[in-house]
Amino acid sequence: EPLQATLFDYLKDREEVELNEKEESPLDDLAVKAGDTVYFHHEEYKVREISKNEITGRNDLWLDPVRQGNHQIPIVAFTDNEDLLKHISLKRPNFIVGDEVKYKDKDYTITRFDDMGNNLKTVTVKDNTEYLGGMITGSDVIPYRLEGDLERIFENLTYQNPEKTTEEIEIKKAEAHNFKIKEETLPDKLSPSERLNNNLEAISMLNRIERGERDLDITAQEVLARYVGWGGLADVFDEEKGGQWKEARSFLKENLSQAEYEAARESTLTSFYTPKTVIDGVYKTLSDMGFKQGNILEPSMGIGNFIGNIPDEMNKSKFYGVELDSVSGRIGKLLYPESD
C-alpha cells in the first residue's frame, strides 16, 4: 500500500530544498553584503539588499543613498563578484559628490560627475561664495580623463586619503596572483587615441598602486594589461602637436621621471609588443617539441604578455622576465607577482 505524504512531510521537504538553495547561493560569496558601504558613480551608498533577478537571470544590488540631497536609488545589475567590482568600489574614491575642494584658490563643492564618452569625463563644482544675498552662485564644469587628473585639479578639503605603510602595500601585492589574458584586443585594431588613453590609464593606475592609494586586484590588473608602449605614438612627444597629444604630453611629464619620459620618447620606433597570434605559435612549437613545464626566460618581456598567455598545461613553469624599460617592468611585476 503506497505511503500517503502528510502536510508535515511536505513542509519538511520544502524546508530542506530552500535550505539547500540558500547554501548553494553564489550571493553568499560576494565581496559585499546588506548594510555595507559602497561607492557608485562617485556617490556613497549603503547596500539595501542583493537579490536574484528571475527575469534577467542576473543579480541585482539595491543601493540607498547616504548623502542628503541624493534621491537616486540605483539598482546595479551584475553576473558575479568580478563583474560587480567593475561597477562599484569598496574604497572611497579620492573625490565624491559633496566634497568641498579648493580650485583656483577658491572653495567649491562638487555637485556631480558625468561621463561624456570617448574617455572624456566632467566634474561640476559650485562656488561656495554667494552673491547678492545668496541669489547667485557660480559653478564650473571641468573636463578630465583620468581619476588621477582630479588630484592635480583640486585640493580636497573634506577627505584625505590615508597613507598606507610600505608593509601594507607589499602585503596587498603578495595577495595578488598572475594575470591571465582571456582575450586580446590587438593594438593594430585600436586607433592611436585608444592606445594613448589605455597607456595613460595604465600609468595612472601604476602610480596609484605604488603610492598605496589603490589595491592591486583583478580590476586594476585589467587596466594595467592594456598598456601597449609607445610604438607608433610619436605624436605624443611632438611639441607642436596640440589637443589630446598636448594633454597627454603634460600628463607624462608630470607622472614620469625625466629618464622615463626620454625613454618613452625614444621608444616610438621600437616599442611594439608581441601579438597573441605569435605568442600562441611559440607555445605550440614548444608543445610539439614535448615541453610541458620548466624554467622559461623572457629576456625582453615588456609587460609580460608571454606569461599572461601561457597555456594551462604549462602553467606550472617558472617564469623569469627581464625588462629594461622602467614603466613596462613595473607594470609586469604587478601583473605577474608570482613570477620573478
Kinemage of the C-alpha trace (Angstrom):
@kinemage 1
@onewidth
@group {chain A} dominant
@subgroup {mainchain}
@vectorlist {calphas} color= white
{ca glu a 1} P 0.000 0.000 0.000
{ca pro a 2} L 1.611 3.334 -1.054
{ca leu a 3} L 2.543 5.755 1.693
{ca gln a 4} L 0.470 8.907 1.866
{ca ala a 5} L 2.513 12.056 2.365
{ca thr a 6} L 1.439 14.249 5.218
{ca leu a 7} L 1.489 18.036 5.347
{ca phe a 8} L 4.358 17.748 7.801
{ca asp a 9} L 6.390 15.736 5.274
{ca tyr a 10} L 5.679 18.315 2.564
{ca leu a 11} L 6.768 21.229 4.722
{ca lys a 12} L 9.884 19.370 5.818
{ca asp a 13} L 10.875 18.604 2.209
{ca arg a 14} L 10.249 22.197 1.165
{ca glu a 15} L 12.353 23.492 4.040
{ca glu a 16} L 15.237 21.216 3.005
{ca val a 17} L 15.031 22.413 -0.608
{ca glu a 18} L 15.057 26.063 0.446
{ca leu a 19} L 17.953 25.389 2.809
{ca asn a 20} L 19.970 23.714 0.044
{ca glu a 21} L 19.247 26.570 -2.339
{ca lys a 22} L 20.389 29.044 0.280
{ca glu a 23} L 23.580 27.101 0.964
{ca glu a 24} L 24.378 26.902 -2.748
{ca ser a 25} L 23.608 30.553 -3.440
{ca pro a 26} L 26.563 32.283 -5.128
{ca leu a 27} L 25.428 35.530 -3.498
{ca asp a 28} L 26.997 34.328 -0.254
{ca asp a 29} L 30.466 34.629 -1.808
{ca leu a 30} L 30.152 38.270 -2.856
{ca ala a 31} L 32.509 40.964 -1.600
{ca val a 32} L 29.569 42.949 -0.183
{ca lys a 33} L 26.529 42.248 1.950
{ca ala a 34} L 23.481 44.158 3.124
{ca gly a 35} L 24.467 47.148 5.240
{ca asp a 36} L 27.915 47.613 3.689
{ca thr a 37} L 29.075 50.999 2.420
{ca val a 38} L 29.972 51.129 -1.278
{ca tyr a 39} L 30.673 53.832 -3.853
{ca phe a 40} L 28.899 54.099 -7.181
{ca his a 41} L 29.385 56.908 -9.713
{ca his a 42} L 31.268 58.977 -7.121
{ca glu a 43} L 28.414 58.733 -4.609
{ca glu a 44} L 28.312 56.963 -1.241
{ca tyr a 45} L 25.615 54.315 -0.740
{ca lys a 46} L 24.529 51.632 1.697
{ca val a 47} L 23.687 48.192 0.349
{ca arg a 48} L 19.985 47.591 0.959
{ca glu a 49} L 19.788 44.064 -0.419
{ca ile a 50} L 21.201 41.685 -3.003
{ca ser a 51} L 18.771 39.516 -4.915
{ca lys a 52} L 18.475 37.272 -7.927
{ca asn a 53} L 16.551 38.802 -10.822
{ca glu a 54} L 14.385 35.987 -12.137
{ca ile a 55} L 13.598 37.905 -15.330
{ca thr a 56} L 17.123 38.774 -16.475
{ca gly a 57} L 18.874 35.862 -14.789
{ca arg a 58} L 21.416 38.287 -13.328
{ca asn a 59} L 21.820 39.609 -9.799
{ca asp a 60} L 20.628 42.994 -8.543
{ca leu a 61} L 22.399 45.151 -5.958
{ca trp a 62} L 19.962 47.635 -4.392
{ca leu a 63} L 21.563 50.783 -3.015
{ca asp a 64} L 20.329 53.502 -0.659
{ca pro a 65} L 21.937 56.969 -0.828
{ca val a 66} L 23.907 58.267 2.144
{ca arg a 67} L 24.291 61.900 1.118
{ca gln a 68} L 21.368 64.135 1.964
{ca gly a 69} L 20.031 65.524 -1.291
{ca asn a 70} L 20.843 62.414 -3.307
{ca his a 71} L 17.489 60.878 -4.197
{ca gln a 72} L 18.839 58.249 -6.576
{ca ile a 73} L 18.209 54.618 -5.596
{ca pro a 74} L 20.370 52.687 -8.072
{ca ile a 75} L 19.931 49.023 -8.890
{ca val a 76} L 23.238 47.609 -10.123
{ca ala a 77} L 22.887 44.510 -12.306
{ca phe a 78} L 25.803 42.066 -12.283
{ca thr a 79} L 26.659 38.444 -13.006
{ca asp a 80} L 29.325 37.579 -10.447
{ca asn a 81} L 31.694 39.111 -7.926
{ca glu a 82} L 34.241 40.137 -10.562
{ca asp a 83} L 31.554 41.855 -12.625
{ca leu a 84} L 30.150 43.604 -9.537
{ca leu a 85} L 33.511 45.125 -8.621
{ca lys a 86} L 33.714 46.672 -12.082
{ca his a 87} L 30.637 48.756 -11.258
{ca ile a 88} L 31.155 49.675 -7.616
{ca ser a 89} L 34.078 50.457 -5.344
{ca leu a 90} L 34.551 49.259 -1.792
{ca lys a 91} L 37.053 52.026 -1.139
{ca arg a 92} L 36.155 55.682 -1.070
{ca pro a 93} L 37.319 57.493 -4.204
{ca asn a 94} L 39.519 60.489 -3.550
{ca phe a 95} L 36.651 62.731 -4.669
{ca ile a 96} L 32.894 62.185 -4.370
{ca val a 97} L 29.820 64.373 -4.742
{ca gly a 98} L 29.521 66.670 -1.736
{ca asp a 99} L 33.245 67.081 -1.125
{ca glu a 100} L 34.465 70.616 -0.568
{ca val a 101} L 37.528 71.350 -2.677
{ca lys a 102} L 39.889 74.216 -3.333
{ca tyr a 103} L 40.030 75.168 -7.003
{ca lys a 104} L 41.842 78.223 -8.356
{ca asp a 105} L 42.320 79.494 -4.798
{ca lys a 106} L 38.583 79.423 -4.061
{ca asp a 107} L 36.369 76.983 -2.165
{ca tyr a 108} L 33.905 74.911 -4.174
{ca thr a 109} L 31.603 71.938 -3.593
{ca ile a 110} L 31.479 69.034 -6.037
{ca thr a 111} L 27.891 68.646 -7.255
{ca arg a 112} L 28.076 65.991 -9.973
{ca phe a 113} L 30.206 63.783 -12.203
{ca asp a 114} L 29.346 62.932 -15.811
{ca asp a 115} L 30.778 60.503 -18.355
{ca met a 116} L 30.709 62.127 -21.793
{ca gly a 117} L 32.052 59.092 -23.677
{ca asn a 118} L 35.300 58.680 -25.616
{ca asn a 119} L 37.203 58.637 -22.295
{ca leu a 120} L 36.115 62.208 -21.547
{ca lys a 121} L 34.503 62.978 -18.192
{ca thr a 122} L 33.395 66.135 -16.440
{ca val a 123} L 33.062 67.221 -12.832
{ca thr a 124} L 30.786 70.099 -11.853
{ca val a 125} L 31.688 72.288 -8.879
{ca lys a 126} L 29.637 75.015 -7.210
{ca asp a 127} L 31.254 78.178 -5.916
{ca asn a 128} L 30.753 78.346 -2.151
{ca thr a 129} L 30.743 82.147 -2.299
{ca glu a 130} L 27.242 83.584 -2.551
{ca tyr a 131} L 26.449 86.784 -4.386
{ca leu a 132} L 23.526 89.186 -3.980
{ca gly a 133} L 22.487 87.668 -0.691
{ca gly a 134} L 22.646 84.116 -1.951
{ca met a 135} L 20.583 84.710 -5.090
{ca ile a 136} L 23.546 83.912 -7.334
{ca thr a 137} L 26.248 81.280 -7.030
{ca gly a 138} L 28.832 80.413 -9.637
{ca ser a 139} L 29.710 76.976 -10.962
{ca asp a 140} L 32.278 75.412 -13.271
{ca val a 141} L 32.216 72.284 -15.415
{ca ile a 142} L 35.733 70.874 -15.622
{ca pro a 143} L 36.741 68.183 -18.140
{ca tyr a 144} L 39.125 65.396 -17.206
{ca arg a 145} L 40.093 61.933 -18.428
{ca leu a 146} L 41.712 60.041 -15.561
{ca glu a 147} L 40.891 59.870 -11.867
{ca gly a 148} L 44.441 60.963 -11.183
{ca asp a 149} L 43.727 64.226 -13.014
{ca leu a 150} L 41.383 65.281 -10.203
{ca glu a 151} L 44.234 65.239 -7.700
{ca arg a 152} L 46.088 67.818 -9.776
{ca ile a 153} L 42.987 69.958 -10.309
{ca phe a 154} L 41.640 70.055 -6.752
{ca glu a 155} L 42.735 70.060 -3.163
{ca asn a 156} L 40.171 68.059 -1.197
{ca leu a 157} L 39.121 69.952 1.937
{ca thr a 158} L 36.741 67.199 3.092
{ca tyr a 159} L 38.720 63.999 2.781
{ca gln a 160} L 42.349 62.991 2.958
{ca asn a 161} L 43.256 59.557 1.626
{ca pro a 162} L 45.002 57.710 4.483
{ca glu a 163} L 48.604 56.836 3.781
{ca lys a 164} L 49.453 53.155 3.700
{ca thr a 165} L 52.691 51.811 5.070
{ca thr a 166} L 55.159 50.109 2.768
{ca glu a 167} L 54.460 46.866 4.625
{ca glu a 168} L 50.705 47.127 3.949
{ca ile a 169} L 51.336 47.765 0.257
{ca glu a 170} L 53.653 44.770 -0.024
{ca ile a 171} L 51.100 42.535 1.727
{ca lys a 172} L 48.431 43.543 -0.792
{ca lys a 173} L 50.794 42.816 -3.673
{ca ala a 174} L 51.644 39.433 -2.162
{ca glu a 175} L 47.940 38.539 -2.112
{ca ala a 176} L 47.615 39.126 -5.867
{ca his a 177} L 48.004 36.403 -8.492
{ca asn a 178} L 49.370 36.220 -12.009
{ca phe a 179} L 47.058 37.851 -14.526
{ca lys a 180} L 45.536 35.593 -17.168
{ca ile a 181} L 44.855 37.182 -20.546
{ca lys a 182} L 41.436 35.846 -21.501
{ca glu a 183} L 41.030 37.693 -24.766
{ca glu a 184} L 43.060 40.307 -26.561
{ca thr a 185} L 42.253 43.492 -28.380
{ca leu a 186} L 45.155 43.639 -30.783
{ca pro a 187} L 46.916 47.031 -30.759
{ca asp a 188} L 46.664 47.280 -34.547
{ca lys a 189} L 42.883 47.094 -34.187
{ca leu a 190} L 42.859 50.137 -31.904
{ca ser a 191} L 43.084 53.740 -33.010
{ca pro a 192} L 46.077 55.801 -31.840
{ca ser a 193} L 43.722 57.689 -29.496
{ca glu a 194} L 42.528 54.433 -27.913
{ca arg a 195} L 46.071 53.173 -27.437
{ca leu a 196} L 47.067 56.535 -25.996
{ca asn a 197} L 44.216 56.536 -23.469
{ca asn a 198} L 44.974 52.939 -22.477
{ca asn a 199} L 48.584 53.895 -21.792
{ca leu a 200} L 47.647 56.936 -19.719
{ca glu a 201} L 45.127 54.981 -17.650
{ca ala a 202} L 47.689 52.233 -17.040
{ca ile a 203} L 50.349 54.715 -15.896
{ca ser a 204} L 47.842 56.435 -13.617
{ca met a 205} L 46.862 53.066 -12.124
{ca leu a 206} L 50.525 52.087 -11.706
{ca asn a 207} L 51.284 55.263 -9.770
{ca arg a 208} L 48.203 54.943 -7.562
{ca ile a 209} L 49.087 51.361 -6.637
{ca glu a 210} L 52.702 52.243 -5.900
{ca arg a 211} L 51.591 55.161 -3.709
{ca gly a 212} L 49.246 52.869 -1.796
{ca glu a 213} L 46.111 54.672 -2.994
{ca arg a 214} L 44.739 51.628 -4.831
{ca asp a 215} L 44.785 47.924 -4.035
{ca leu a 216} L 46.174 45.524 -6.603
{ca asp a 217} L 43.195 43.426 -7.686
{ca ile a 218} L 41.887 41.908 -10.910
{ca thr a 219} L 40.213 45.165 -11.972
{ca ala a 220} L 43.460 47.092 -11.541
{ca gln a 221} L 45.353 44.392 -13.434
{ca glu a 222} L 42.917 44.647 -16.348
{ca val a 223} L 43.735 48.350 -16.650
{ca leu a 224} L 47.482 47.691 -16.417
{ca ala a 225} L 47.298 44.916 -19.025
{ca arg a 226} L 46.063 47.371 -21.666
{ca tyr a 227} L 49.397 49.211 -21.668
{ca val a 228} L 50.908 48.850 -25.160
{ca gly a 229} L 54.026 51.015 -25.043
{ca trp a 230} L 54.753 53.976 -27.303
{ca gly a 231} L 55.391 52.342 -30.647
{ca gly a 232} L 53.569 54.312 -33.338
{ca leu a 233} L 52.608 57.118 -30.948
{ca ala a 234} L 55.317 59.629 -31.809
{ca asp a 235} L 52.750 62.461 -31.947
{ca val a 236} L 52.615 62.418 -28.148
{ca phe a 237} L 56.179 63.698 -27.982
{ca asp a 238} L 55.901 66.248 -30.789
{ca glu a 239} L 55.848 69.623 -29.019
{ca glu a 240} L 53.988 71.167 -31.963
{ca lys a 241} L 51.021 68.790 -31.642
{ca gly a 242} L 48.060 70.159 -29.697
{ca gly a 243} L 44.748 68.774 -28.457
{ca gln a 244} L 44.810 65.349 -26.853
{ca trp a 245} L 48.507 64.991 -27.660
{ca lys a 246} L 49.367 68.116 -25.694
{ca glu a 247} L 47.236 66.942 -22.749
{ca ala a 248} L 48.926 63.543 -22.820
{ca arg a 249} L 52.358 65.156 -23.026
{ca ser a 250} L 51.620 67.227 -19.927
{ca phe a 251} L 50.351 64.142 -18.108
{ca leu a 252} L 53.506 62.170 -18.925
{ca lys a 253} L 55.814 64.979 -17.859
{ca glu a 254} L 54.011 65.145 -14.511
{ca asn a 255} L 53.790 61.391 -13.935
{ca leu a 256} L 57.086 60.089 -15.327
{ca ser a 257} L 60.615 60.899 -14.291
{ca gln a 258} L 62.781 62.734 -16.802
{ca ala a 259} L 64.608 59.497 -17.625
{ca glu a 260} L 61.338 57.595 -18.096
{ca tyr a 261} L 59.941 60.333 -20.326
{ca glu a 262} L 63.057 60.325 -22.511
{ca ala a 263} L 62.984 56.521 -22.722
{ca ala a 264} L 59.334 56.604 -23.783
{ca arg a 265} L 60.053 59.215 -26.454
{ca glu a 266} L 62.959 57.201 -27.832
{ca ser a 267} L 60.885 54.005 -27.969
{ca thr a 268} L 58.295 55.201 -30.503
{ca leu a 269} L 60.067 53.343 -33.323
{ca thr a 270} L 60.980 50.211 -31.379
{ca ser a 271} L 58.370 49.538 -28.682
{ca phe a 272} L 55.924 47.074 -30.225
{ca tyr a 273} L 54.638 44.232 -28.069
{ca thr a 274} L 54.395 40.684 -29.402
{ca pro a 275} L 50.835 39.934 -30.620
{ca lys a 276} L 48.892 36.995 -29.258
{ca thr a 277} L 48.992 35.066 -32.544
{ca val a 278} L 52.799 34.972 -32.421
{ca ile a 279} L 52.830 34.034 -28.724
{ca asp a 280} L 50.385 31.189 -29.319
{ca gly a 281} L 52.555 29.979 -32.196
{ca val a 282} L 55.656 29.892 -29.989
{ca tyr a 283} L 53.857 27.899 -27.310
{ca lys a 284} L 52.506 25.472 -29.914
{ca thr a 285} L 56.027 24.865 -31.164
{ca leu a 286} L 57.222 24.208 -27.604
{ca ser a 287} L 54.322 21.820 -27.064
{ca asp a 288} L 55.099 19.974 -30.289
{ca met a 289} L 58.663 19.568 -29.027
{ca gly a 290} L 57.330 17.896 -25.884
{ca phe a 291} L 57.759 20.778 -23.429
{ca lys a 292} L 55.301 20.616 -20.519
{ca gln a 293} L 56.885 22.591 -17.711
{ca gly a 294} L 60.220 24.029 -16.683
{ca asn a 295} L 62.087 27.307 -16.403
{ca ile a 296} L 61.205 29.951 -19.002
{ca leu a 297} L 63.290 33.083 -19.562
{ca glu a 298} L 61.755 36.079 -21.332
{ca pro a 299} L 64.733 38.420 -21.929
{ca ser a 300} L 62.641 41.336 -23.228
{ca met a 301} L 59.301 40.839 -21.530
{ca gly a 302} L 57.578 44.211 -21.962
{ca ile a 303} L 54.626 43.943 -19.570
{ca gly a 304} L 54.685 40.139 -19.701
{ca asn a 305} L 52.256 39.054 -22.422
{ca phe a 306} L 54.083 35.729 -22.772
{ca ile a 307} L 53.365 34.995 -19.108
{ca gly a 308} L 49.732 36.041 -19.403
{ca asn a 309} L 49.179 33.817 -22.435
{ca ile a 310} L 50.865 30.666 -21.148
{ca pro a 311} L 48.757 27.544 -21.877
{ca asp a 312} L 47.147 25.817 -18.900
{ca glu a 313} L 49.195 22.666 -19.440
{ca met a 314} L 52.397 24.697 -18.968
{ca asn a 315} L 51.268 26.881 -16.075
{ca lys a 316} L 53.468 25.067 -13.569
{ca ser a 317} L 56.509 26.501 -15.314
{ca lys a 318} L 58.703 29.043 -13.543
{ca phe a 319} L 58.920 32.334 -15.419
{ca tyr a 320} L 61.841 34.755 -15.311
{ca gly a 321} L 61.410 38.103 -17.045
{ca val a 322} L 63.887 40.866 -17.861
{ca glu a 323} L 62.841 44.349 -18.992
{ca leu a 324} L 64.972 47.487 -19.277
{ca asp a 325} L 62.064 49.932 -19.549
{ca ser a 326} L 61.099 51.034 -16.046
{ca val a 327} L 57.363 51.564 -16.658
{ca ser a 328} L 56.861 48.296 -18.548
{ca gly a 329} L 58.867 46.353 -15.985
{ca arg a 330} L 56.934 47.744 -13.017
{ca ile a 331} L 53.617 47.016 -14.713
{ca gly a 332} L 54.847 43.491 -15.434
{ca lys a 333} L 55.656 42.949 -11.755
{ca leu a 334} L 52.121 43.934 -10.767
{ca leu a 335} L 50.529 41.791 -13.460
{ca tyr a 336} L 52.617 38.725 -12.618
{ca pro a 337} L 53.629 38.927 -8.941
{ca glu a 338} L 54.144 35.155 -8.768
{ca ser a 339} L 56.935 35.305 -11.357
{ca asp a 340} L 60.482 36.618 -10.998
